[in-house]
Amino acid sequence: MWARRVSARAVFDNGGVTRPVPFDSGALRPRLPSPLEEVADDRFARHGVRLLLKRDDLIHPELIGNKWRKLVPNLEAAAGRPVVTFGGAYSNHLRATAAAGRLLGLPTVGVVRGDELAGRPLNPSLACCAADGMRLHFVDRAAYRSKAAPATLAAILRAAGAEDAYVVPEGGSNAPAVRGCRALGEELRAHADVVALACGTGGTLAGLAAGLGPGRRALGIPVLRGGFLGDAIRALQREAFGGPVGDWRLDERFHFGGYARTTPALEDFARDFEERHGLPVERLYVAKSLYGLVVLAEEGAFPRGTRLAAVVTGAPFPS
Ligand SMILES: Cc1ncc(COP(=O)(O)O)c(C=O)c1O
């Protein structure tokens, strides 16, 4: 168990965002706006930068971080139909979808990358999905890669027995999810000049940037290699809002070799951050974004006086 040591200097009331909150009663009741905590960290303070932690990891005990913001609009759109979605063997998104299915009594199907996994014992993440009632369907990597192609998708859904299901894409990023993430920006616009977060599919950044408003900037730190994310974010914003919205950019230097790759230096950094601030640091995404911010502060990337909010988009598994 994590000791909830509070090293925050201040906890802001960042309320005042008025919008209907769906699923605000019952099993998916969120803690929104999520808390915003200022922490004392000399690696930022010596450059005149104030570091704020946007605790999206506290929104909901099971739909953690960006998962509540992205999934709930999709669960509403599913309107009680079974939900099918996609992910790798350690996908946070698959676990969150399975948990939502259990909480709402909705059937869920998880299409998992890698048919070689089908005959093996489930890893702890997939075991958690299965325990929540998610039916797992393993597909080979070539089919998984081309799952956006209508014919491949149709074949996968047919084989999974999920032809009538509501389809949520990998990572949960589609137009409803991106619009759901706009509220993250709205919650922060009065409190932060720059808002940084780790990116996988870019859906959270696409929505965040739209909600921040003029004079504010979103900074994305991709955890995958490849340099494709800018185009993906532009496409998501087109789909969600009809065109580009907000000021955002990416720094592609902090993927540490790619998804789920790590180094001893990153591991040491994450452990040290946990000790300094009493924050459980999720390793696949959050650790890389915080590491990137420390480097950027050291490089002088933020003018003195900058209020820099780092979004804590997830929590370690198992927690
Ligand atoms: C903990 C965490 N942070 C960040 C992200 C990245 O979100 P996105 O795919 O919207 O870029 C994910 C992926 O879903 C995640 O699980």
The ligand as a Gaussian input file, in Angstrom:
#p B3LYP/6-31G(d) Opt

LIG

0 1
 C       -1.213000       5.801000     -17.841000
 C       -1.409000       6.310000     -19.224000
 N       -0.969000       7.533000     -19.539000
 C       -1.094000       8.028000     -20.778000
 C       -1.694000       7.294000     -21.770000
 C       -1.749000       7.869000     -23.147000
 O       -3.007000       8.266000     -23.530000
 P       -3.324000       8.533000     -25.064000
 O       -3.403000       7.185000     -25.706000
 O       -4.621000       9.241000     -25.034000
 O       -2.206000       9.340000     -25.633000
 C       -2.178000       6.012000     -21.503000
 C       -2.803000       5.198000     -22.570000
 O       -3.936000       4.975000     -22.653000
 C       -2.042000       5.499000     -20.189000
 O       -2.483000       4.266000     -19.856000

